[in-house]
Amino acid sequence: MSKTPSTIAFVLVCLALAPVRSGAQEVRRYIAPSTAAEAAKPPFSGAVQVGNTLYLSGNIGLDENRRVPDTADAEARLLLDAVQKTLRDAGFTMDDLVFVQVFCSDVKHYDAFNKVYRTYFKKEFPARAFVGAGTLLFNARFEMQAIAVLRK
């Protein structure tokens, strides 16, 4: 099997999602939870923690009026601020991220995203995929989902 970056990223995600076998049931903790009974909320939770691993739902960078900013860098900043807040609410940091997947409506925004993205980390960057995805919700340029593991 060829070890292309996308193959390696896929394997990392599969390993991270593989259930841990132990005598005790892993406890789930929901960050910004949503349930089937809450019809007015979107049908997903912001993040789910199982053990030392946090699975973050997709985020987009909307302003206070729930609109996409005029520039790619402003949108990237709002997106990463939202991810950082979810991590912080769960007791994690950006440096706990181990895998990030960025969906982008037009890959011409790659450099603008990276310029902002680099400023959110103090340690090693997580594994990452940057995927051209076509139209995103609200006509956003970026959507990001991630997996974090607490550093020991």
Helices and strands as residue ranges (DSSP letters): H 5-17, E 28-31, E 47-50, E 53-59, H 72-89, G 94-96, E 97-104, G 107-109, H 110-117, G 118-120, E 127-132, G 137-139, E 142-149
